[in-house]
Amino acid sequence: MRKLLHREDYVNAAEGLSRAADAKNILDFMLHLLRDHRLPNRDPTLNIDQRARRFMMKVISKIPVIPPSLIVTGVTMTASLVGGGFGSVFKGEFQGSAVALKALHRSDTSIVSPLFAVAMAMLFIVFQQAFCREVLMWHSLTHKCVLPLLGIYEYEWRSQHSRAFLVSPYMENGTLAQWRKNSNPPITEIEKRVWLLFILLSMGAHVMEDTASGPRP
């Protein structure tokens, strides 16, 4: 794996994957190496960690799967908090602490025609890719002002169906709008948090560029 990331065509190696089990093992292995800082770089001109993240993005674009090491169990959902255009957020409990669970929306898969069935199958693949991409991007963010991703919780619902949730610590003060309404803070405090949001957005854009762009040194 370390030799692979030093090759010029390292990203294209993901095209050879065909089994979900292989993709999960590779993603787990690379996450382990990144987490423990065990990706030695023989070439100081290369950002080996950046290359590893790009390779993982290429893997999930080929086979959208969640690394098994990110799956958590023992989560209890206690309340529905808010729903939006892209997802819904629930409150729950994990290992004795309050957590927030975010589920991305996906379109109804009721089949009304063969053409619709094909379209929905393609849309579901896009949904899976987007979900896996968000998981890896969020997992790669480490900053005191960014909530950590605790893991992915798979909830069985309806017969033979499951739904995946992004699990993070629960913030008692709610959203920025809710905090402003309930606390009535001074304008300087609001400005501080708005600027922080701009900084976090720029951080997210930087991570997306680092992970989703094509192979570079």
C-alpha positions, 0 to 999 in steps of 0.5 A: 500500500505504501509503495502504491501511494508513491506511484504516479497512477496511484488513484487509478489502482482503485479501478481494479477493485470489484468486490465490496469486501476488498474495498472495505478492507482497503479503506479500513487499512488506510484509515488505520495507517492515517490514524496512527501516522504510519504512512512514512514518506520516502519522497518529501515532495509528496503529501502522502496523507493527502494521496491516501485520502484521494485514493480512498475517495476514488475507492468509494466512487467505484464501490460506495461502502462504509469502512467497518471500523466506523460502524458503531452499535448500541445507539438509542434514538430518543427524539426527532429534532429537525428535518431539512431538504437534505436530511433529518436529525435525531437525538439519541444516546451512545455509551452514556452520552447524548448524541445527534444522529443525521440521516441523509434523505433519499428518494422514494424507491417505489417502482411504477415503471421499468424506466423509473426503476432504472432511474431510481437505481442510478439515483441510489448509487449517487446517494450512496456515493454522497453518503460515503464521501461525507463520512470520509470527509468528516472523519478526516477533519480534526479541529477543536471547533469541529465536532468529531464523527463518532461513527455510523449507526445502521438502524433496521427499519421496515422489513429488510431495510436499513438506514445509516446515521452519522453520529456526533456529540449532541450540542445542547445549545442547538443551532446558531439560530436557536442559540441566538434566540434563547441566549440573546447574546451581544452582537460581538458574540454573534459576529465571532460565531459567524466568522467561525462559520466562514473559517469552517466553510473554508476548511471544508472547501480545502478538505474537499479539494485535497480529497476529491481532486485528481492525482497531484504530487 
